[in-house]
Each structure stands twice: as C-alpha cells, then as structure tokens.
Amino acid sequence: MESPKVYVRDYMHPATYSFKLDTSVEEVVKTLTKSHIVGAPVLDTDGKLVGFITEQNCIKQMLNNTYYCDSHEVAADIMRENPLSVSPDEDILKLAESMLRKGPKIYPVIENDKVIGIIRRADVLKALSLAKKDMCAVK
C-alpha cells in the first residue's frame, strides 16, 4: 500500500520574519532572540530570497563584536547565500530524506519566487509521526 502524500504546505509556518541585506547584525540578533526563532530568510529589494541567517551565523560575529567592541556588519556579511529551499507542494517525506543528507534545520518555502513560509525539522518530525500513526492504523 502506498503511503498518502503529505505536503510541506500542511506543516509549514508563515514567514513572519525576514531581514534585508542591510539589516544590522545587532538587529538580527535582537529579532531572533526576542521572537524565539532560530533563523529567517534574507530578501533583496524585490522580496526574493538571497540568503538565510541563523543564530549560528550570528554567534561568531557577536563574539568578535564583543571582543573588539565593534559592530558594523550587516546580514549580507554573515548570511548563508543561496540557501536550500522547498516548494509548498513538495512531499514532506522527500524533504525528510533531504534533511538527512544536507542537514539544514530550517528551510524557506518558496512559491512564485516569494518566500511564503518556513518549515523546520520539528515540523517534519511531527508530520512523520502522524503519517506513521495513520499508516500503522490502516494495517
């Protein structure tokens, strides 16, 4: 029996936060910590995804800023360029396999060249858990 398709759109979250290329690292850190999120997309002036910035990206820079009492860097300086992204119509099982191979904990969800949401490892894990329950209940 083939398992029913479970799509990214069913488990993604709206992209509530994003950063511009020129957003200061201090502002990025403030937003991440205040909002309790681990990362957010970086968008160009047309709203297209150009990078992704996470707590991990910020830690090294904040250490340097603290040590040297300097803070001139912006999101473009520390973001991960050309981040992996997914379509809302992607099968979440395929995304789970991709996460095993490539490792990002969070992916931007792109539709028509615009970021419409994010999906995290925890969301994928929830989807897998529910899919397992459904499949095992059928047997």
CNS distance restraints for C-alpha pairs under 8 A (distance, minus, plus):
assign (resid   3 and name CA) (resid 135 and name CA) 6.94 0.50 0.50
assign (resid   5 and name CA) (resid  91 and name CA) 6.23 0.50 0.50
assign (resid   5 and name CA) (resid  92 and name CA) 7.81 0.50 0.50
assign (resid   6 and name CA) (resid  10 and name CA) 7.15 0.50 0.50
assign (resid   6 and name CA) (resid  91 and name CA) 5.66 0.50 0.50
assign (resid   6 and name CA) (resid  92 and name CA) 5.62 0.50 0.50
assign (resid   6 and name CA) (resid  93 and name CA) 7.31 0.50 0.50
assign (resid   6 and name CA) (resid 127 and name CA) 7.53 0.50 0.50
assign (resid   6 and name CA) (resid 131 and name CA) 7.87 0.50 0.50
assign (resid   7 and name CA) (resid  11 and name CA) 7.39 0.50 0.50
assign (resid   7 and name CA) (resid  88 and name CA) 6.70 0.50 0.50
assign (resid   7 and name CA) (resid  89 and name CA) 5.59 0.50 0.50
assign (resid   7 and name CA) (resid  90 and name CA) 5.59 0.50 0.50
assign (resid   7 and name CA) (resid  91 and name CA) 4.71 0.50 0.50
assign (resid   7 and name CA) (resid  92 and name CA) 5.15 0.50 0.50
assign (resid   8 and name CA) (resid  12 and name CA) 5.87 0.50 0.50
assign (resid   8 and name CA) (resid  87 and name CA) 7.27 0.50 0.50
assign (resid   8 and name CA) (resid  88 and name CA) 4.92 0.50 0.50
assign (resid   8 and name CA) (resid  89 and name CA) 6.09 0.50 0.50
assign (resid   8 and name CA) (resid  90 and name CA) 5.70 0.50 0.50
assign (resid   8 and name CA) (resid  91 and name CA) 6.33 0.50 0.50
assign (resid   8 and name CA) (resid  92 and name CA) 5.31 0.50 0.50
assign (resid   8 and name CA) (resid 119 and name CA) 7.34 0.50 0.50
assign (resid   9 and name CA) (resid  88 and name CA) 4.49 0.50 0.50
assign (resid   9 and name CA) (resid  89 and name CA) 6.38 0.50 0.50
assign (resid  11 and name CA) (resid 119 and name CA) 6.97 0.50 0.50
assign (resid  11 and name CA) (resid 123 and name CA) 5.93 0.50 0.50
assign (resid  11 and name CA) (resid 124 and name CA) 7.33 0.50 0.50
assign (resid  11 and name CA) (resid 127 and name CA) 7.06 0.50 0.50
assign (resid  12 and name CA) (resid  88 and name CA) 7.88 0.50 0.50
assign (resid  12 and name CA) (resid 109 and name CA) 7.70 0.50 0.50
assign (resid  12 and name CA) (resid 117 and name CA) 6.08 0.50 0.50
assign (resid  12 and name CA) (resid 118 and name CA) 5.53 0.50 0.50
assign (resid  12 and name CA) (resid 119 and name CA) 4.60 0.50 0.50
assign (resid  12 and name CA) (resid 120 and name CA) 7.65 0.50 0.50
assign (resid  12 and name CA) (resid 123 and name CA) 7.10 0.50 0.50
assign (resid  13 and name CA) (resid 117 and name CA) 5.27 0.50 0.50
assign (resid  13 and name CA) (resid 118 and name CA) 5.38 0.50 0.50
assign (resid  13 and name CA) (resid 119 and name CA) 6.25 0.50 0.50
assign (resid  14 and name CA) (resid 116 and name CA) 6.11 0.50 0.50
assign (resid  14 and name CA) (resid 117 and name CA) 4.15 0.50 0.50
assign (resid  14 and name CA) (resid 118 and name CA) 6.39 0.50 0.50
assign (resid  15 and name CA) (resid  40 and name CA) 7.83 0.50 0.50
assign (resid  15 and name CA) (resid 108 and name CA) 7.97 0.50 0.50
assign (resid  15 and name CA) (resid 115 and name CA) 6.83 0.50 0.50
assign (resid  15 and name CA) (resid 116 and name CA) 5.67 0.50 0.50
assign (resid  15 and name CA) (resid 117 and name CA) 4.03 0.50 0.50
assign (resid  15 and name CA) (resid 118 and name CA) 5.79 0.50 0.50
assign (resid  16 and name CA) (resid 117 and name CA) 7.67 0.50 0.50
assign (resid  17 and name CA) (resid  40 and name CA) 6.07 0.50 0.50
assign (resid  17 and name CA) (resid  41 and name CA) 7.52 0.50 0.50
assign (resid  18 and name CA) (resid  40 and name CA) 5.30 0.50 0.50
assign (resid  18 and name CA) (resid  41 and name CA) 4.99 0.50 0.50
assign (resid  18 and name CA) (resid  42 and name CA) 5.73 0.50 0.50
assign (resid  18 and name CA) (resid  43 and name CA) 6.92 0.50 0.50
assign (resid  19 and name CA) (resid  23 and name CA) 6.17 0.50 0.50
assign (resid  19 and name CA) (resid  28 and name CA) 7.37 0.50 0.50
assign (resid  19 and name CA) (resid  40 and name CA) 7.08 0.50 0.50
assign (resid  19 and name CA) (resid  41 and name CA) 6.31 0.50 0.50
assign (resid  19 and name CA) (resid  42 and name CA) 4.67 0.50 0.50
assign (resid  19 and name CA) (resid  43 and name CA) 6.19 0.50 0.50
assign (resid  19 and name CA) (resid  75 and name CA) 7.31 0.50 0.50
assign (resid  20 and name CA) (resid  42 and name CA) 5.53 0.50 0.50
assign (resid  20 and name CA) (resid  43 and name CA) 5.35 0.50 0.50
assign (resid  20 and name CA) (resid  44 and name CA) 6.28 0.50 0.50
assign (resid  20 and name CA) (resid  45 and name CA) 7.54 0.50 0.50
assign (resid  20 and name CA) (resid  75 and name CA) 7.10 0.50 0.50
assign (resid  21 and name CA) (resid  42 and name CA) 6.29 0.50 0.50
assign (resid  21 and name CA) (resid  43 and name CA) 6.65 0.50 0.50
assign (resid  21 and name CA) (resid  44 and name CA) 6.43 0.50 0.50
assign (resid  21 and name CA) (resid  74 and name CA) 6.82 0.50 0.50
assign (resid  21 and name CA) (resid  75 and name CA) 5.28 0.50 0.50
assign (resid  21 and name CA) (resid  76 and name CA) 4.80 0.50 0.50
assign (resid  22 and name CA) (resid  74 and name CA) 5.27 0.50 0.50
assign (resid  22 and name CA) (resid  75 and name CA) 5.98 0.50 0.50
assign (resid  22 and name CA) (resid  76 and name CA) 6.51 0.50 0.50
assign (resid  23 and name CA) (resid  27 and name CA) 6.54 0.50 0.50
assign (resid  23 and name CA) (resid  28 and name CA) 6.82 0.50 0.50
assign (resid  23 and name CA) (resid  74 and name CA) 5.30 0.50 0.50
assign (resid  23 and name CA) (resid  75 and name CA) 5.47 0.50 0.50
assign (resid  24 and name CA) (resid  28 and name CA) 6.34 0.50 0.50
assign (resid  24 and name CA) (resid  72 and name CA) 7.26 0.50 0.50
assign (resid  24 and name CA) (resid  73 and name CA) 6.07 0.50 0.50
assign (resid  24 and name CA) (resid  74 and name CA) 4.15 0.50 0.50
assign (resid  24 and name CA) (resid  75 and name CA) 6.08 0.50 0.50
assign (resid  25 and name CA) (resid  29 and name CA) 6.15 0.50 0.50
assign (resid  25 and name CA) (resid  58 and name CA) 7.06 0.50 0.50
assign (resid  25 and name CA) (resid  61 and name CA) 7.94 0.50 0.50
assign (resid  25 and name CA) (resid  71 and name CA) 7.62 0.50 0.50
assign (resid  25 and name CA) (resid  72 and name CA) 7.91 0.50 0.50
assign (resid  25 and name CA) (resid  73 and name CA) 5.85 0.50 0.50
assign (resid  25 and name CA) (resid  74 and name CA) 5.00 0.50 0.50
assign (resid  25 and name CA) (resid  75 and name CA) 5.78 0.50 0.50
assign (resid  26 and name CA) (resid  30 and name CA) 6.13 0.50 0.50
assign (resid  26 and name CA) (resid  71 and name CA) 7.52 0.50 0.50
assign (resid  27 and name CA) (resid  31 and name CA) 6.12 0.50 0.50
assign (resid  28 and name CA) (resid  32 and name CA) 6.12 0.50 0.50
assign (resid  28 and name CA) (resid  75 and name CA) 7.32 0.50 0.50
assign (resid  29 and name CA) (resid  33 and name CA) 6.03 0.50 0.50
assign (resid  29 and name CA) (resid  55 and name CA) 7.36 0.50 0.50
assign (resid  29 and name CA) (resid  58 and name CA) 6.83 0.50 0.50
assign (resid  30 and name CA) (resid  34 and name CA) 5.89 0.50 0.50
assign (resid  31 and name CA) (resid  35 and name CA) 5.79 0.50 0.50
assign (resid  32 and name CA) (resid  36 and name CA) 5.83 0.50 0.50
assign (resid  32 and name CA) (resid  37 and name CA) 5.23 0.50 0.50
assign (resid  32 and name CA) (resid  38 and name CA) 6.32 0.50 0.50
assign (resid  32 and name CA) (resid  39 and name CA) 6.71 0.50 0.50
assign (resid  32 and name CA) (resid  55 and name CA) 7.19 0.50 0.50
assign (resid  33 and name CA) (resid  37 and name CA) 6.82 0.50 0.50
assign (resid  38 and name CA) (resid  54 and name CA) 5.56 0.50 0.50
assign (resid  38 and name CA) (resid  55 and name CA) 5.58 0.50 0.50
assign (resid  39 and name CA) (resid  52 and name CA) 7.08 0.50 0.50
assign (resid  39 and name CA) (resid  53 and name CA) 5.43 0.50 0.50
assign (resid  39 and name CA) (resid  54 and name CA) 3.93 0.50 0.50
assign (resid  39 and name CA) (resid  55 and name CA) 6.22 0.50 0.50
assign (resid  39 and name CA) (resid 106 and name CA) 7.53 0.50 0.50
assign (resid  40 and name CA) (resid  52 and name CA) 5.87 0.50 0.50
assign (resid  40 and name CA) (resid  53 and name CA) 5.68 0.50 0.50
assign (resid  40 and name CA) (resid  54 and name CA) 6.60 0.50 0.50
assign (resid  40 and name CA) (resid 108 and name CA) 7.93 0.50 0.50
assign (resid  41 and name CA) (resid  49 and name CA) 6.58 0.50 0.50
assign (resid  41 and name CA) (resid  50 and name CA) 7.78 0.50 0.50
assign (resid  41 and name CA) (resid  51 and name CA) 6.01 0.50 0.50
assign (resid  41 and name CA) (resid  52 and name CA) 4.42 0.50 0.50
assign (resid  41 and name CA) (resid  53 and name CA) 6.33 0.50 0.50
assign (resid  41 and name CA) (resid 108 and name CA) 6.72 0.50 0.50
assign (resid  41 and name CA) (resid 115 and name CA) 7.83 0.50 0.50
assign (resid  42 and name CA) (resid  49 and name CA) 5.99 0.50 0.50
assign (resid  42 and name CA) (resid  50 and name CA) 5.83 0.50 0.50
assign (resid  42 and name CA) (resid  51 and name CA) 4.82 0.50 0.50
assign (resid  42 and name CA) (resid  52 and name CA) 5.28 0.50 0.50
assign (resid  42 and name CA) (resid  53 and name CA) 6.81 0.50 0.50
assign (resid  42 and name CA) (resid  75 and name CA) 7.42 0.50 0.50
assign (resid  42 and name CA) (resid  79 and name CA) 7.63 0.50 0.50
assign (resid  43 and name CA) (resid  47 and name CA) 5.12 0.50 0.50
assign (resid  43 and name CA) (resid  48 and name CA) 5.18 0.50 0.50
assign (resid  43 and name CA) (resid  49 and name CA) 4.68 0.50 0.50
assign (resid  43 and name CA) (resid  50 and name CA) 5.51 0.50 0.50
assign (resid  43 and name CA) (resid  51 and name CA) 6.90 0.50 0.50
assign (resid  44 and name CA) (resid  48 and name CA) 5.47 0.50 0.50
assign (resid  44 and name CA) (resid  49 and name CA) 6.62 0.50 0.50
assign (resid  44 and name CA) (resid  50 and name CA) 6.30 0.50 0.50
assign (resid  47 and name CA) (resid 114 and name CA) 6.52 0.50 0.50
assign (resid  47 and name CA) (resid 115 and name CA) 7.85 0.50 0.50
assign (resid  48 and name CA) (resid 113 and name CA) 6.11 0.50 0.50
assign (resid  48 and name CA) (resid 114 and name CA) 5.66 0.50 0.50
assign (resid  48 and name CA) (resid 115 and name CA) 7.17 0.50 0.50
assign (resid  49 and name CA) (resid 113 and name CA) 7.65 0.50 0.50
assign (resid  49 and name CA) (resid 114 and name CA) 7.04 0.50 0.50
assign (resid  49 and name CA) (resid 115 and name CA) 6.71 0.50 0.50
assign (resid  50 and name CA) (resid  81 and name CA) 6.13 0.50 0.50
assign (resid  50 and name CA) (resid  82 and name CA) 5.99 0.50 0.50
assign (resid  50 and name CA) (resid  83 and name CA) 7.54 0.50 0.50
assign (resid  51 and name CA) (resid  76 and name CA) 7.86 0.50 0.50
assign (resid  51 and name CA) (resid  79 and name CA) 5.78 0.50 0.50
assign (resid  51 and name CA) (resid  80 and name CA) 5.33 0.50 0.50
assign (resid  51 and name CA) (resid  81 and name CA) 4.37 0.50 0.50
assign (resid  51 and name CA) (resid  82 and name CA) 5.59 0.50 0.50
assign (resid  51 and name CA) (resid  83 and name CA) 5.69 0.50 0.50
assign (resid  52 and name CA) (resid  79 and name CA) 5.50 0.50 0.50
assign (resid  52 and name CA) (resid  80 and name CA) 5.25 0.50 0.50
assign (resid  52 and name CA) (resid  81 and name CA) 6.70 0.50 0.50
assign (resid  52 and name CA) (resid  82 and name CA) 7.97 0.50 0.50
assign (resid  52 and name CA) (resid  83 and name CA) 6.11 0.50 0.50
assign (resid  53 and name CA) (resid  57 and name CA) 6.13 0.50 0.50
assign (resid  53 and name CA) (resid  58 and name CA) 7.73 0.50 0.50
assign (resid  53 and name CA) (resid  75 and name CA) 7.22 0.50 0.50
assign (resid  53 and name CA) (resid  78 and name CA) 7.30 0.50 0.50
assign (resid  53 and name CA) (resid  79 and name CA) 4.68 0.50 0.50
assign (resid  53 and name CA) (resid  80 and name CA) 6.16 0.50 0.50
assign (resid  54 and name CA) (resid  58 and name CA) 6.59 0.50 0.50
assign (resid  54 and name CA) (resid  79 and name CA) 7.66 0.50 0.50
assign (resid  55 and name CA) (resid  59 and name CA) 6.27 0.50 0.50
assign (resid  56 and name CA) (resid  60 and name CA) 7.50 0.50 0.50
assign (resid  57 and name CA) (resid  61 and name CA) 7.31 0.50 0.50
assign (resid  57 and name CA) (resid  78 and name CA) 6.02 0.50 0.50
assign (resid  57 and name CA) (resid  79 and name CA) 6.53 0.50 0.50
assign (resid  57 and name CA) (resid  80 and name CA) 7.81 0.50 0.50
assign (resid  58 and name CA) (resid  62 and name CA) 5.97 0.50 0.50
assign (resid  58 and name CA) (resid  78 and name CA) 7.20 0.50 0.50
assign (resid  59 and name CA) (resid  63 and name CA) 6.18 0.50 0.50
assign (resid  60 and name CA) (resid  64 and name CA) 6.39 0.50 0.50
assign (resid  61 and name CA) (resid  65 and name CA) 6.05 0.50 0.50
assign (resid  61 and name CA) (resid  78 and name CA) 7.70 0.50 0.50
assign (resid  62 and name CA) (resid  66 and name CA) 5.95 0.50 0.50
assign (resid  63 and name CA) (resid  67 and name CA) 6.12 0.50 0.50
assign (resid  64 and name CA) (resid  68 and name CA) 5.94 0.50 0.50
assign (resid  64 and name CA) (resid  69 and name CA) 7.81 0.50 0.50
assign (resid  64 and name CA) (resid  70 and name CA) 7.63 0.50 0.50
assign (resid  65 and name CA) (resid  69 and name CA) 5.18 0.50 0.50
assign (resid  65 and name CA) (resid  70 and name CA) 4.75 0.50 0.50
assign (resid  65 and name CA) (resid  71 and name CA) 5.33 0.50 0.50
assign (resid  66 and name CA) (resid  70 and name CA) 7.05 0.50 0.50
assign (resid  73 and name CA) (resid  77 and name CA) 6.09 0.50 0.50
assign (resid  73 and name CA) (resid  78 and name CA) 7.80 0.50 0.50
assign (resid  74 and name CA) (resid  78 and name CA) 7.17 0.50 0.50
assign (resid  75 and name CA) (resid  79 and name CA) 5.69 0.50 0.50
assign (resid  83 and name CA) (resid 107 and name CA) 7.95 0.50 0.50
assign (resid  84 and name CA) (resid 107 and name CA) 6.53 0.50 0.50
assign (resid  84 and name CA) (resid 108 and name CA) 7.55 0.50 0.50
assign (resid  85 and name CA) (resid 107 and name CA) 5.33 0.50 0.50
assign (resid  85 and name CA) (resid 108 and name CA) 5.05 0.50 0.50
assign (resid  85 and name CA) (resid 109 and name CA) 5.81 0.50 0.50
assign (resid  85 and name CA) (resid 110 and name CA) 6.62 0.50 0.50
assign (resid  86 and name CA) (resid  90 and name CA) 6.70 0.50 0.50
assign (resid  86 and name CA) (resid  95 and name CA) 7.91 0.50 0.50
assign (resid  86 and name CA) (resid 107 and name CA) 6.73 0.50 0.50
assign (resid  86 and name CA) (resid 108 and name CA) 6.49 0.50 0.50
assign (resid  86 and name CA) (resid 109 and name CA) 4.95 0.50 0.50
assign (resid  86 and name CA) (resid 110 and name CA) 6.05 0.50 0.50
assign (resid  87 and name CA) (resid 109 and name CA) 5.49 0.50 0.50
assign (resid  87 and name CA) (resid 110 and name CA) 5.30 0.50 0.50
assign (resid  87 and name CA) (resid 111 and name CA) 6.17 0.50 0.50
assign (resid  88 and name CA) (resid 109 and name CA) 6.03 0.50 0.50
assign (resid  88 and name CA) (resid 110 and name CA) 6.93 0.50 0.50
assign (resid  88 and name CA) (resid 111 and name CA) 6.98 0.50 0.50
assign (resid  90 and name CA) (resid  94 and name CA) 7.36 0.50 0.50
assign (resid  90 and name CA) (resid  95 and name CA) 7.27 0.50 0.50
assign (resid  91 and name CA) (resid  95 and name CA) 6.56 0.50 0.50
assign (resid  92 and name CA) (resid  96 and name CA) 6.14 0.50 0.50
assign (resid  92 and name CA) (resid 124 and name CA) 6.71 0.50 0.50
assign (resid  92 and name CA) (resid 127 and name CA) 7.54 0.50 0.50
assign (resid  93 and name CA) (resid  97 and name CA) 6.40 0.50 0.50
assign (resid  93 and name CA) (resid 128 and name CA) 7.46 0.50 0.50
assign (resid  94 and name CA) (resid  98 and name CA) 6.20 0.50 0.50
assign (resid  95 and name CA) (resid  99 and name CA) 6.09 0.50 0.50
assign (resid  95 and name CA) (resid 124 and name CA) 7.87 0.50 0.50
assign (resid  96 and name CA) (resid 100 and name CA) 6.43 0.50 0.50
assign (resid  96 and name CA) (resid 124 and name CA) 6.48 0.50 0.50
assign (resid  97 and name CA) (resid 101 and name CA) 6.60 0.50 0.50
assign (resid  98 and name CA) (resid 102 and name CA) 5.88 0.50 0.50
assign (resid  98 and name CA) (resid 103 and name CA) 7.62 0.50 0.50
assign (resid  99 and name CA) (resid 103 and name CA) 4.91 0.50 0.50
assign (resid  99 and name CA) (resid 104 and name CA) 6.25 0.50 0.50
assign (resid  99 and name CA) (resid 105 and name CA) 7.33 0.50 0.50
assign (resid  99 and name CA) (resid 121 and name CA) 7.80 0.50 0.50
assign (resid 105 and name CA) (resid 120 and name CA) 5.77 0.50 0.50
assign (resid 105 and name CA) (resid 121 and name CA) 5.24 0.50 0.50
assign (resid 106 and name CA) (resid 118 and name CA) 6.83 0.50 0.50
assign (resid 106 and name CA) (resid 119 and name CA) 5.70 0.50 0.50
assign (resid 106 and name CA) (resid 120 and name CA) 4.29 0.50 0.50
assign (resid 106 and name CA) (resid 121 and name CA) 6.22 0.50 0.50
assign (resid 107 and name CA) (resid 118 and name CA) 5.59 0.50 0.50
assign (resid 107 and name CA) (resid 119 and name CA) 5.40 0.50 0.50
assign (resid 107 and name CA) (resid 120 and name CA) 6.43 0.50 0.50
assign (resid 108 and name CA) (resid 115 and name CA) 6.41 0.50 0.50
assign (resid 108 and name CA) (resid 116 and name CA) 7.75 0.50 0.50
assign (resid 108 and name CA) (resid 117 and name CA) 5.99 0.50 0.50
assign (resid 108 and name CA) (resid 118 and name CA) 4.42 0.50 0.50
assign (resid 108 and name CA) (resid 119 and name CA) 6.54 0.50 0.50
assign (resid 109 and name CA) (resid 115 and name CA) 5.68 0.50 0.50
assign (resid 109 and name CA) (resid 116 and name CA) 5.78 0.50 0.50
assign (resid 109 and name CA) (resid 117 and name CA) 4.92 0.50 0.50
assign (resid 109 and name CA) (resid 118 and name CA) 5.21 0.50 0.50
assign (resid 109 and name CA) (resid 119 and name CA) 6.93 0.50 0.50
assign (resid 110 and name CA) (resid 114 and name CA) 5.38 0.50 0.50
assign (resid 110 and name CA) (resid 115 and name CA) 4.59 0.50 0.50
assign (resid 110 and name CA) (resid 116 and name CA) 5.83 0.50 0.50
assign (resid 110 and name CA) (resid 117 and name CA) 7.24 0.50 0.50
assign (resid 111 and name CA) (resid 115 and name CA) 6.53 0.50 0.50
assign (resid 111 and name CA) (resid 116 and name CA) 6.54 0.50 0.50
assign (resid 119 and name CA) (resid 123 and name CA) 6.27 0.50 0.50
assign (resid 119 and name CA) (resid 124 and name CA) 7.44 0.50 0.50
assign (resid 120 and name CA) (resid 124 and name CA) 6.55 0.50 0.50
assign (resid 121 and name CA) (resid 125 and name CA) 6.12 0.50 0.50
assign (resid 122 and name CA) (resid 126 and name CA) 6.18 0.50 0.50
assign (resid 123 and name CA) (resid 127 and name CA) 6.28 0.50 0.50
assign (resid 124 and name CA) (resid 128 and name CA) 6.16 0.50 0.50
assign (resid 125 and name CA) (resid 129 and name CA) 6.12 0.50 0.50
assign (resid 126 and name CA) (resid 130 and name CA) 6.25 0.50 0.50
assign (resid 127 and name CA) (resid 131 and name CA) 6.03 0.50 0.50
assign (resid 128 and name CA) (resid 132 and name CA) 6.05 0.50 0.50
assign (resid 129 and name CA) (resid 133 and name CA) 6.39 0.50 0.50
assign (resid 130 and name CA) (resid 134 and name CA) 6.25 0.50 0.50
assign (resid 131 and name CA) (resid 135 and name CA) 6.10 0.50 0.50
assign (resid 132 and name CA) (resid 136 and name CA) 5.97 0.50 0.50
assign (resid 133 and name CA) (resid 137 and name CA) 6.01 0.50 0.50
assign (resid 134 and name CA) (resid 138 and name CA) 6.50 0.50 0.50
assign (resid 135 and name CA) (resid 139 and name CA) 6.76 0.50 0.50
